[in-house]
């Protein structure tokens, strides 16, 4: 669609030129206008749409050839070479550039020769031959300075700065960065399209920032990259915006602030997808995968979901690499994937990724001049990686064998102990008159021990889940606080608000979890005494609606009362207050915006049914059987990314049953859920002259 629109604009522009009747235009002028239009299109599209750029440049070349105009042929050929290179990444395109240089020299076209040198440098840089690229850029800079063309002087100096930093020449890099900055303090006075100077300013600041980053000048690099972003945003230069944001992500990652790095990369990714710049997007996805993985390394790779997200980013980058024939993206992507799988101890996948990286490296090396040397270096590097994977896999097998051996010894000891105990028991049974009684007692002890063991295992599993759910928010809080303490000067007001919102959400989830955990612990140790009394269940419902009103308002959810009966119940008011608060909070958590939650009270002969009904997302069938079971991880994310552990429902079940009631639920996915529970109805003789006072409210989740 984008290419079609550009074609249409191109031909409309030619039609407009041909229809000008204010003054007669010569045929040569029309040919020049047509040629320039094609070259301008090729130049603008060579990076994002190399196929289209090649066709535009080829059309210009054929036009120049039919006219016998060697100067124009020399101008068109570099764009054909560069577009073809971005399609295939082959060194052969340098030979075509040599032909272009001969045309430039023959026509004494210095500006054309500058463009050719720029193209030769970009192709050499693209195949990582930085020394050769440096020579081309230096020659182009000398030519631009000789004819006083400030535009190309800036352009060539920025490219030379980049390649010098890639070669690690620190002093030259700093000198060139200073010179390039000074150029932007002068009056440009360049006869080009007016939008170009703004683009070039942003691009120059970006090149200075990237160069400083390569020589480990992170703070200075950050300053220039933010300048680049500011200019790009001021003039709405989409590519400048996401290129600057991506480089800022690299800067913060180099400082060790992976959280802030991922924030910038996520912003850049949005622009790259809108601009359909698949090359920049692939590079961004590789960085996001790498930084997510490095971030998890600090936590010993405990979070499986985040590790899977890192792998997902890398695989998406590889898909783009295959679709767009981005060989260097494929090479780097498979190398990173091999490292990730190695650390996760998935050695077969690590080996497979390494083999694909080697195949692509061979293909790249076969197309470069220094292919043999590069191939040997790559093979050595990959062989080292293979040895590391093999050693890690061997160490893993040894550890498993040791564990199996220890397990066999343990089982053997247990069998011997069982045999000894059995023998002693037989002797005792034969000699003791009360052997049958002792045997019965032993069986009872064994049964209780088995029950205790099962209960301990369940609680161990439960505390493992709780510790993981506590650790997650704490890690988030620590990351947010580190960013706010160490990098406040780098944060805008919007970024601070975004971090503060996430910080508040993490605190709210953590407080809710700790509250339920403390109540559950008290119930398990017998610290909570069940003291039934008569109270109005309607008043307790109204109190919880008022308490959770702000949460409902924030999600634009209406708390409503369905059919209710004015009836009193006989139960522990604090326990039932906890039950209602948890059920209504859960309904708020899993109900989308504009939703509704109904609380109904129904009187029956001997009890009262209280129901909390929502029209939210419902409970998946795979999860329904795990509700109310201690030690089962079944909590899911709420509609506002709220987190929980499922402990609230376990508390509800215990408190309802301790008050002689029952609790159950009905749910349909994407339609909603209803939780219902019963309580004993107060008898007439139990009704007090004064109603029970509602309990004071504690922090809710």
C-alpha positions as MATLAB code, in Angstrom:
seq = 'XXXXXXXXXXXXXXXXXXXXXXXXXXXXXXXXXXXXXXXXXXXXXXXXXXXXXXXXXXXXXXXXXXXXXXXXXXXXXXXXXXXXXXXXXXXXXXXXXXXXXXXXXXXXXXXXXXXXXXXXXXXXXXXXXXXXXXXXXXXXXXXXXXXXXXXXXXXXXXXXXXXXXXXXXXXXXXXXXXXXXXXXXXXXXXXXXXXXXXXXXXXXXXXXXXXXXXXXXXXXXXXXXXXXXXXXXXXXXXXXXXXXXXXXXXXXXXXXXXXXXXXXXXXXXXXXXXXXXXXXXXXXXXXXXXXXXXXXXXXXXXXXXXXXXXXXXXXXXXXXXXXXXXXXXXXXXXXXXXXXXXXXXXXXXXXXXXXXXXXXXXXXXXXXXXXXXXXXXXXXXXXXXXXXXXXXXXXXXXXXXXXXXXXXXXXXXXXXXXXXXXXXXXXXXXXXXXXXXXXXXXXXXXXXXXXXXXXXXXXXXXXXXXXXXXXXXXXXXXXXXXXXXXXXXXXXXXXXXXXXXXXXXXXXXXXXXXXXXXXXXXXXXXXXXXXXXXXXXXXXXXXXXXXXXXXXXXXXXXXXXXXXXXXXXXXXXXXXXXXXXXXXXXXXXXXXXXXXXXXXXXXXXXXXXXXXXXXXXXXXXXXXXXXXXXXXXXXXXXXXXXXXXXXXXXXXXXXXXXXXXXXXXXXXXXXXXXXXXXXXXXXXXXXXXXXXXXXXXXXXX';
ca = [
       0.000    0.000    0.000;
       2.836    2.349    0.936;
       4.738    1.655   -2.304;
       1.585    2.119   -4.388;
       0.955    5.517   -2.813;
       4.518    6.632   -3.496;
       4.259    5.493   -7.127;
       1.035    7.491   -7.490;
       2.602   10.632   -6.011;
       5.633   10.188   -8.259;
       3.624   10.005  -11.483;
       1.330   12.848  -10.366;
       4.420   15.003   -9.832;
       5.643   14.218  -13.363;
       2.209   15.071  -14.763;
       2.240   18.366  -12.880;
       5.659   19.238  -14.268;
       4.571   18.484  -17.830;
       1.404   20.577  -17.526;
       3.086   23.795  -16.383;
       2.009   26.523  -18.864;
       3.166   29.675  -17.102;
       6.484   29.465  -18.933;
       7.710   27.017  -21.550;
      10.019   24.280  -20.216;
      12.659   22.641  -22.389;
      12.772   18.904  -22.938;
      16.141   18.718  -21.140;
      14.607   20.465  -18.109;
      11.748   17.987  -18.056;
      14.194   15.088  -18.312;
      16.177   16.547  -15.435;
      13.024   16.927  -13.317;
      12.016   13.340  -14.055;
      15.515   12.030  -13.259;
      15.757   14.013  -10.012;
      12.322   12.789   -8.875;
      13.370    9.148   -9.345;
      16.699    9.665   -7.560;
      14.997   11.443   -4.635;
      12.573    8.539   -4.262;
      15.415    6.007   -4.378;
      17.352    7.941   -1.726;
      14.375    8.191    0.636;
      13.286    4.553    0.275;
      16.653    2.771    0.037;
      16.662    1.768    3.709;
      12.989    0.925    4.368;
      11.929   -0.335    0.915;
      15.087   -1.425   -0.953;
      13.111   -3.268   -3.653;
      11.147   -0.142   -4.555;
      14.279    2.052   -4.288;
      16.109   -0.231   -6.726;
      13.290    0.048   -9.280;
      13.253    3.860   -8.996;
      17.072    4.079   -9.380;
      17.023    1.580  -12.253;
      14.399    3.672  -14.053;
      16.649    6.727  -13.634;
      19.637    4.728  -14.955;
      17.743    3.549  -18.048;
      16.595    7.096  -18.731;
      20.180    8.411  -18.458;
      21.514    5.582  -20.636;
      18.925    6.274  -23.359;
      20.013    9.922  -23.288;
      23.711    8.986  -23.315;
      24.187   11.161  -20.207;
      27.132    9.615  -18.299;
      26.917   12.129  -15.478;
      23.367   11.018  -14.666;
      24.388    7.369  -15.114;
      27.070    7.937  -12.452;
      24.477    9.497  -10.133;
      21.939    6.644  -10.499;
      24.287    3.654  -10.184;
      25.234    4.136   -6.454;
      21.560    4.013   -5.407;
      21.064    0.826   -7.445;
      24.113   -0.696   -5.716;
      23.037    0.316   -2.201;
      19.438   -0.855   -2.708;
      20.656   -4.174   -4.104;
      23.031   -4.560   -1.149;
      20.224   -3.986    1.386;
      18.278   -6.751   -0.369;
      21.092   -9.355   -0.397;
      24.043   -8.018    1.679;
      26.604   -9.136   -0.926;
      30.004   -7.527   -1.444;
      29.591   -7.722   -5.241;
      27.851   -4.357   -5.143;
      31.218   -2.644   -4.497;
      32.245   -3.528   -8.077;
      29.212   -1.641   -9.423;
      30.202    1.349   -7.288;
      33.621    1.309   -8.950;
      31.861    1.696  -12.309;
      29.919    4.628  -10.862;
      33.186    6.267   -9.711;
      34.565    6.028  -13.259;
      31.473    7.768  -14.625;
      31.818   10.488  -11.947;
      35.475   11.095  -12.756;
      34.814   11.092  -16.491;
      32.082   13.699  -16.115;
      34.125   15.686  -13.537;
      31.137   15.343  -11.179;
      32.631   15.857   -7.702;
      29.253   15.767   -5.945;
      28.427   12.509   -7.710;
      31.782   11.083   -6.584;
      30.986   12.081   -2.970;
      27.702   10.142   -3.191;
      29.579    7.143   -4.623;
      32.168    7.238   -1.795;
      29.345    7.415    0.747;
      27.706    4.352   -0.818;
      31.004    2.417   -0.908;
      31.532    3.222    2.766;
      28.030    2.157    3.770;
      28.387   -1.184    1.949;
      31.809   -1.816    3.536;
      30.404   -0.927    6.952;
      27.426   -3.218    6.291;
      29.775   -6.223    5.841;
      31.740   -5.153    8.968;
      34.841   -4.117    6.976;
      35.267   -0.940    9.044;
      38.816   -0.098    7.956;
      37.791   -0.014    4.313;
      34.671    2.000    5.130;
      36.847    4.540    6.953;
      38.923    5.119    3.790;
      35.828    5.783    1.665;
      34.305    8.182    4.221;
      37.589   10.076    4.633;
      37.832   10.565    0.859;
      34.189   11.722    0.705;
      34.779   14.207    3.568;
      37.864   15.655    1.804;
      35.903   16.106   -1.430;
      32.966   17.797    0.361;
      35.303   20.209    2.140;
      37.080   20.967   -1.168;
      33.875   22.145   -2.864;
      32.493   23.792    0.306;
      29.367   21.631    0.529;
      28.387   21.874    4.227;
      25.522   19.394    3.828;
      27.739   16.530    2.693;
      30.530   17.653    5.005;
      28.132   17.034    7.925;
      26.928   13.775    6.379;
      30.417   12.342    5.761;
      31.761   13.516    9.124;
      28.904   11.754   10.920;
      29.539    8.509    9.024;
      33.295    8.747    9.667;
      32.587    9.345   13.368;
      30.497    6.156   13.524;
      33.124    3.942   11.876;
      35.979    5.384   13.977;
      34.052    4.508   17.143;
      33.418    0.992   15.775;
      37.193    0.635   15.318;
      37.673    1.740   18.946;
      39.731    4.836   18.089;
      38.827    6.833   21.212;
      40.797   10.040   20.669;
      39.785   10.377   17.000;
      36.157    9.708   17.956;
      36.141   12.478   20.570;
      37.796   14.900   18.133;
      35.306   14.157   15.360;
      32.345   14.414   17.773;
      33.537   17.874   18.788;
      33.977   18.930   15.139;
      30.545   17.654   14.155;
      28.925   19.529   17.033;
      30.634   22.774   15.954;
      29.255   22.416   12.439;
      25.729   22.707   13.854;
      26.515   26.048   15.484;
      27.160   27.621   12.059;
      24.625   28.984    9.600;
      23.864   25.959    7.341;
      23.229   27.994    4.174;
      22.689   24.776    2.222;
      20.526   24.759   -0.915;
      18.563   21.584   -0.160;
      14.994   20.821    0.852;
      14.264   22.793    4.033;
      13.276   19.702    6.023;
      16.695   18.126    5.562;
      18.698   20.346    7.942;
      16.361   19.431   10.841;
      16.656   15.760    9.958;
      20.415   16.096    9.680;
      20.705   17.859   13.061;
      18.794   15.034   14.747;
      20.854   12.464   12.847;
      24.153   14.117   13.795;
      23.267   14.225   17.491;
      22.249   10.566   17.195;
      25.579    9.637   15.569;
      27.533   11.549   18.237;
      25.570    9.807   20.999;
      26.047    6.337   19.484;
      29.764    6.947   18.940;
      30.261    8.096   22.538;
      28.340    5.069   23.753;
      30.699    2.732   21.855;
      33.733    4.234   23.646;
      31.997    3.917   27.049;
      31.051    7.591   27.493;
      27.558    6.695   28.670;
      26.622    9.966   30.404;
      27.728   12.184   27.500;
      26.071    9.770   25.079;
      22.783   10.080   26.973;
      22.941   13.890   26.710;
      23.338   13.869   22.916;
      20.761   11.122   22.398;
      18.167   13.119   24.339;
      19.016   16.148   22.192;
      18.454   14.009   19.101;
      15.114   12.801   20.466;
      14.059   16.367   21.279;
      14.765   17.618   17.731;
      13.099   14.551   16.176;
       9.954   15.019   18.287;
       9.859   18.770   17.580;
       9.840   18.210   13.812;
       7.873   14.921   13.931;
      10.698   12.848   12.413;
       9.442    9.310   13.071;
      12.691    7.495   12.248;
      14.693    9.967   14.336;
      12.340    9.368   17.272;
      12.596    5.587   17.371;
      16.316    5.515   16.501;
      17.028    7.867   19.442;
      14.797    5.883   21.802;
      16.469    2.619   20.778;
      19.927    4.091   21.406;
      18.793    5.433   24.795;
      17.703    1.886   25.620;
      21.233    0.672   24.834;
      22.675    3.456   27.005;
      20.646    2.552   30.104;
      21.381   -1.153   29.568;
      25.104   -0.379   29.504;
      24.623    1.406   32.820;
      22.976   -1.745   34.191;
      19.488   -0.209   34.338;
      17.683   -2.873   32.293;
      14.235   -1.789   33.482;
      14.657    1.752   32.112;
      16.266    0.357   28.955;
      13.185   -1.783   28.271;
      10.909    1.251   28.794;
      12.677    3.152   25.987;
      12.807    0.100   23.710;
       9.073   -0.479   24.156;
       8.373    3.119   23.087;
      10.674    2.746   20.067;
       8.960   -0.503   19.108;
       5.583    1.262   18.796;
       6.993    3.780   16.292;
       8.888    1.092   14.355;
       5.726   -0.958   13.882;
       3.768    2.116   12.770;
       6.545    3.067   10.328;
       6.784   -0.563    9.126;
      10.587   -0.391    9.553;
      11.202   -4.130    9.886;
      15.010   -3.785   10.003;
      14.924   -1.433   12.998;
      12.171   -3.535   14.626;
      14.237   -6.727   14.315;
      17.225   -5.029   15.967;
      14.959   -3.699   18.731;
      13.425   -7.129   19.410;
      16.890   -8.672   19.767;
      17.819   -5.989   22.298;
      14.570   -6.488   24.255;
      15.165  -10.244   24.329;
      18.759   -9.801   25.481;
      17.970   -7.211   28.174;
      15.026   -9.206   29.535;
      17.346  -12.205   29.772;
      20.159  -10.217   31.441;
      17.660   -8.799   33.907;
      16.568  -12.297   34.879;
      20.181  -13.398   35.339;
      20.249  -11.309   38.529;
      17.374  -13.442   39.868;
      19.013  -16.755   38.886;
      16.480  -17.224   36.053;
      13.638  -17.930   38.490;
      10.817  -16.309   36.511;
       9.927  -18.775   33.745;
       7.347  -16.461   32.179;
       9.841  -13.626   31.684;
      12.408  -16.044   30.274;
       9.794  -17.234   27.785;
       9.069  -13.597   26.883;
      12.770  -13.052   26.133;
      12.816  -16.120   23.886;
       9.624  -14.894   22.187;
      11.219  -11.523   21.343;
      14.292  -13.220   19.863;
      12.188  -15.608   17.777;
      10.079  -12.731   16.394;
      13.310  -10.977   15.355;
      14.445  -14.172   13.631;
      11.149  -14.387   11.731;
      11.716  -10.860   10.411;
      15.319  -11.777    9.578;
      14.221  -14.723    7.437;
      11.458  -12.716    5.749;
      13.739   -9.766    4.922;
      16.981  -11.736    4.356;
      18.740   -9.926    7.235;
      21.739  -12.243    7.555;
      23.436  -10.332   10.367;
      20.214  -10.244   12.375;
      19.894  -14.023   11.934;
      23.495  -14.605   12.965;
      23.248  -12.471   16.115;
      19.773  -13.778   16.947;
      20.752  -17.456   16.893;
      23.902  -16.697   18.896;
      21.799  -14.996   21.599;
      19.225  -17.819   21.506;
      21.984  -20.395   22.044;
      23.213  -18.470   25.088;
      19.714  -18.234   26.573;
      18.994  -21.955   26.140;
      22.410  -22.824   27.585;
      21.728  -20.850   30.766;
      18.277  -22.445   31.020;
      19.959  -25.890   30.687;
      18.021  -26.732   27.508;
      21.142  -28.082   25.800;
      19.556  -29.669   22.678;
      17.935  -26.359   21.710;
      21.141  -24.484   22.486;
      23.072  -26.834   20.185;
      20.471  -26.471   17.421;
      20.612  -22.646   17.597;
      24.406  -22.746   17.483;
      24.369  -24.914   14.359;
      22.041  -22.463   12.585;
      24.280  -19.582   13.601;
      27.259  -21.380   12.061;
      25.392  -21.994    8.776;
      24.506  -18.300    8.480;
      28.031  -17.232    9.436;
      29.435  -19.411    6.640;
      27.030  -17.771    4.189;
      28.060  -14.274    5.311;
      31.771  -15.066    5.209;
      31.532  -16.539    1.717;
      30.278  -13.155    0.470;
      32.952  -10.941    2.057;
      36.530  -10.287    1.021;
      37.996  -11.415    4.326;
      35.806  -14.496    4.308;
      38.492  -17.080    5.135;
      39.874  -15.187    8.132;
      36.412  -14.315    9.402;
      35.309  -17.930    8.934;
      38.209  -19.225   11.018;
      37.502  -16.654   13.747;
      33.792  -17.509   13.761;
      34.496  -21.249   13.799;
      36.827  -20.818   16.777;
      34.211  -18.800   18.629;
      31.444  -21.285   17.883;
      33.665  -24.258   18.817;
      34.302  -22.591   22.174;
      30.566  -22.195   22.673;
      29.987  -25.843   21.742;
      32.596  -26.934   24.313;
      30.872  -24.841   26.971;
      27.486  -26.367   26.143;
      28.952  -29.896   26.137;
      30.697  -29.292   29.486;
      27.553  -27.858   31.060;
      25.519  -30.820   29.769;
      28.112  -33.260   31.121;
      28.133  -31.547   34.526;
      24.336  -31.776   34.565;
      24.448  -35.533   33.870;
      27.036  -36.050   36.619;
      24.850  -34.153   39.089;
      21.825  -36.250   38.121;
      23.825  -39.475   38.551;
      24.982  -38.320   41.994;
      21.401  -37.499   42.964;
      20.189  -40.908   41.732;
      22.986  -42.642   43.649;
      22.128  -40.743   46.818;
      18.466  -41.623   46.321;
      19.313  -45.319   45.951;
      21.364  -45.227   49.172;
      18.502  -43.485   50.958;
      15.968  -46.048   49.713;
      18.291  -48.872   50.775;
      18.642  -47.449   54.267;
      14.881  -47.031   54.496;
      14.338  -50.659   53.431;
      16.826  -51.861   56.071;
      15.138  -49.732   58.738;
      11.726  -51.053   57.715;
      13.028  -54.616   57.915;
      14.506  -54.011   61.362;
      11.322  -52.354   62.596;
       9.224  -55.164   61.132;
      11.419  -57.786   62.798;
      11.225  -56.088   66.146;
       7.459  -55.745   65.748;
       7.104  -59.464   65.068;
       9.132  -60.303   68.143;
       7.065  -57.974   70.249;
       3.832  -59.344   68.785;
       4.911  -62.878   69.637;
       5.853  -62.106   73.222;
       3.438  -59.395   74.248;
      -0.077  -60.245   75.330;
      -1.285  -56.919   74.071;
       0.309  -57.209   70.633;
      -2.995  -56.646   68.841;
      -3.605  -53.417   70.754;
      -0.059  -52.197   70.024;
      -0.436  -53.067   66.349;
      -3.672  -51.115   66.183;
      -1.969  -48.187   67.891;
       0.939  -48.389   65.431;
      -1.453  -48.321   62.483;
      -3.258  -45.341   63.948;
       0.082  -43.548   64.450;
       1.109  -44.369   60.884;
      -2.193  -43.056   59.563;
      -1.846  -39.812   61.516;
       1.796  -39.492   60.449;
       0.710  -39.901   56.829;
      -1.943  -37.222   57.334;
       0.597  -34.899   58.963;
       3.099  -35.566   56.185;
       0.499  -34.793   53.505;
      -0.535  -31.645   55.368;
       3.098  -30.536   55.706;
       3.721  -31.137   52.013;
       0.615  -29.129   51.133;
       1.668  -26.255   53.394;
       5.262  -26.374   52.055;
       3.888  -26.098   48.526;
       1.581  -23.293   49.627;
       4.380  -21.300   51.263;
       6.498  -21.814   48.141;
       3.723  -20.188   46.096;
       3.330  -17.386   48.667;
       7.095  -16.672   48.753;
       7.181  -16.450   44.951;
       4.170  -14.091   44.880;
       5.715  -11.908   47.596;
       9.108  -11.884   45.884;
       7.665  -10.670   42.543;
       6.173   -7.385   43.868;
       9.239   -6.794   46.047;
      11.552   -7.143   43.027;
       9.326   -4.677   41.139;
       9.366   -2.257   44.072;
      13.147   -2.496   44.297;
      13.555   -1.890   40.553;
      11.207    1.137   40.653;
      12.939    2.600   43.725;
      16.405    2.116   42.164;
      15.280    3.964   39.017;
      13.748    6.785   41.070;
      16.847    7.077   43.329;
      19.590    6.686   40.753;
      18.133    8.236   37.600;
      15.617   10.958   38.623;
      17.241   13.482   36.305;
      16.633   11.209   33.316;
      12.886   10.818   33.926;
      10.161   12.991   32.477;
       6.960   13.766   34.427;
       5.054   11.160   32.356;
       7.695    8.513   33.065;
       7.594    9.284   36.802;
       3.771    9.053   36.760;
       3.971    5.719   34.916;
       6.466    4.312   37.462;
       4.449    5.701   40.385;
       1.264    4.041   39.048;
       3.033    0.662   38.764;
       4.571    1.189   42.218;
       1.142    1.903   43.758;
      -0.325   -1.192   42.104;
       2.480   -3.414   43.419;
       2.041   -2.012   46.964;
      -1.727   -2.533   46.871;
      -1.342   -6.170   45.728;
       1.342   -6.820   48.355;
      -0.719   -5.321   51.188;
      -3.760   -7.386   50.214;
      -1.669  -10.565   50.138;
      -0.050   -9.873   53.528;
      -3.414   -9.072   55.119;
      -4.952  -12.386   54.021;
      -1.770  -14.252   54.939;
      -1.817  -12.860   58.501;
      -5.503  -13.679   58.949;
      -4.932  -17.238   57.646;
      -1.916  -17.725   59.959;
      -3.989  -16.626   62.937;
      -6.759  -19.037   61.974;
      -4.285  -21.940   61.703;
      -2.749  -21.272   65.131;
      -6.135  -20.982   66.858;
      -5.656  -17.264   67.556;
      -9.036  -16.493   65.986;
     -11.900  -17.498   68.253;
     -15.275  -17.945   66.568;
     -17.794  -15.932   68.604;
     -21.263  -16.023   66.991;
     -23.587  -13.100   67.523;
     -26.705  -11.690   65.921;
     -26.218   -8.934   63.335;
     -27.830   -7.524   60.194;
     -26.225   -9.045   57.116;
     -27.664   -6.182   54.984;
     -25.760   -3.555   57.013;
     -22.522   -5.525   56.623;
     -23.039   -5.685   52.827;
     -23.688   -1.908   52.696;
     -20.530   -1.247   54.707;
     -18.371   -3.274   52.278;
     -19.946   -1.538   49.268;
     -18.952    1.820   50.775;
     -15.461    0.532   51.583;
     -14.779   -0.712   48.044;
     -16.567    2.152   46.310;
     -13.345    3.926   45.266;
     -11.937    0.777   43.685;
     -15.165    0.296   41.740;
     -15.185    3.946   40.634;
     -11.580    3.692   39.399;
     -12.573    0.780   37.126;
     -15.945    2.371   36.225;
     -17.835   -0.584   37.725;
     -21.218   -0.266   39.440;
     -21.811   -1.984   42.799;
     -25.516   -2.844   43.018;
     -27.805   -4.665   45.417;
     -30.169   -7.192   43.946;
     -33.183   -8.578   45.782;
     -32.382   -8.368   49.495;
     -34.133   -9.491   52.634;
     -33.953   -7.596   55.889;
     -32.798  -10.479   58.024;
     -30.352  -11.123   60.873;
     -27.858  -13.973   60.999;
     -26.088  -15.766   63.831;
     -22.315  -15.861   63.082;
     -18.949  -14.273   63.863;
     -19.251  -10.777   62.368;
     -15.486  -10.294   61.822;
     -15.167  -13.563   59.905;
     -18.140  -12.770   57.651;
     -16.788   -9.249   57.086;
     -13.565  -10.841   55.747;
     -15.608  -13.198   53.525;
     -17.675  -10.380   51.965;
     -14.649   -8.149   51.439;
     -12.739  -10.928   49.622;
     -15.657  -11.963   47.407;
     -16.518   -8.386   46.329;
     -12.806   -7.569   45.800;
     -12.422  -10.651   43.589;
     -15.488   -9.645   41.584;
     -13.969   -6.169   41.056;
     -10.686   -7.746   40.015;
     -12.165   -9.916   37.251;
     -14.830   -7.526   35.948;
     -14.024   -5.263   32.999;
     -14.733   -1.549   32.844;
     -18.430   -0.596   32.530;
     -19.299   -3.856   34.336;
     -21.790   -4.495   37.159;
     -21.634   -6.452   40.428;
     -24.782   -7.516   42.312;
     -24.976   -8.612   45.966;
     -28.202  -10.418   46.884;
     -29.595  -11.751   50.187;
     -32.214  -14.527   50.147;
     -34.013  -15.773   53.283;
     -34.848  -19.489   53.581;
     -36.429  -21.606   56.324;
     -33.348  -22.125   58.496;
     -30.585  -20.129   56.827;
     -29.730  -17.117   54.641;
     -28.050  -17.238   51.205;
     -25.695  -14.353   50.356;
     -24.535  -14.185   46.694;
     -22.008  -11.944   44.894;
     -22.605  -12.012   41.120;
     -20.483  -10.305   38.420;
     -20.577  -10.154   34.611;
     -16.802  -10.456   34.293;
     -14.409  -12.841   32.526;
     -15.531  -15.996   34.349;
     -13.363  -18.870   35.615;
     -11.737  -21.303   33.119;
     -12.857  -24.920   33.517;
      -9.237  -26.016   34.029;
      -9.043  -23.791   37.120;
     -12.471  -24.452   38.704;
     -11.457  -27.756   40.326;
      -8.475  -26.060   42.044;
     -10.433  -23.364   43.891;
     -10.609  -23.657   47.688;
      -7.613  -26.092   47.696;
      -4.547  -25.073   49.698;
      -1.270  -25.410   47.766;
      -2.787  -25.217   44.276;
      -1.502  -22.267   42.172;
      -4.538  -21.043   40.270;
      -4.579  -17.255   40.574;
      -4.858  -15.364   37.303;
      -4.300  -11.707   36.330;
      -7.277   -9.386   36.811;
      -8.689   -7.153   34.084;
      -6.488   -4.334   35.412;
      -3.397   -6.573   35.810;
      -4.180   -7.120   39.527;
      -2.363  -10.049   41.099;
      -3.282  -12.499   43.876;
      -2.616  -15.979   45.235;
      -6.096  -17.450   45.714;
      -5.591  -17.337   49.496;
      -8.685  -15.146   49.911;
     -11.010  -17.902   48.699;
      -9.391  -20.415   51.090;
     -10.071  -18.000   53.962;
     -13.671  -17.618   52.790;
     -14.221  -21.392   52.806;
     -12.695  -21.844   56.281;
     -14.645  -18.962   57.849;
     -17.970  -19.899   56.277;
     -17.662  -23.562   57.382;
     -16.542  -22.522   60.894;
     -19.766  -20.529   61.093;
     -21.840  -23.588   60.128;
     -22.396  -22.513   56.536;
     -21.536  -23.721   53.026;
     -19.882  -21.930   50.089;
     -20.034  -22.704   46.342;
     -19.764  -20.986   42.969;
     -21.145  -21.059   39.419;
     -19.184  -19.652   36.494;
     -19.337  -19.416   32.684;
     -16.288  -18.110   30.797;
     -16.759  -14.610   29.305;
     -20.179  -14.303   31.015;
     -19.435  -14.035   34.720;
     -19.257  -15.764   38.106;
     -21.514  -16.055   41.160;
     -20.112  -16.968   44.607;
     -22.771  -17.956   47.165;
     -22.609  -18.923   50.840;
     -25.086  -19.694   53.603;
     -25.261  -18.595   57.245;
     -27.578  -19.715   60.034;
     -30.591  -17.440   60.434;
     -30.947  -15.847   63.870;
     -33.786  -17.267   65.941;
     -36.368  -14.938   67.439;
     -35.138  -15.700   70.948;
     -31.575  -14.680   69.919;
     -32.456  -11.218   68.548;
     -30.886   -8.483   70.727;
     -32.427   -5.169   71.711;
     -29.396   -3.368   70.149;
     -27.834   -4.472   66.819;
     -24.269   -5.750   66.782;
     -21.667   -3.077   66.002;
     -19.884   -3.524   62.675;
     -16.132   -4.337   62.980;
     -13.528   -1.660   62.307;
     -12.054   -1.879   58.808;
      -8.501   -3.014   58.209;
      -6.480   -2.609   54.994;
      -8.028   -4.554   52.150;
      -6.414   -6.032   49.085;
];
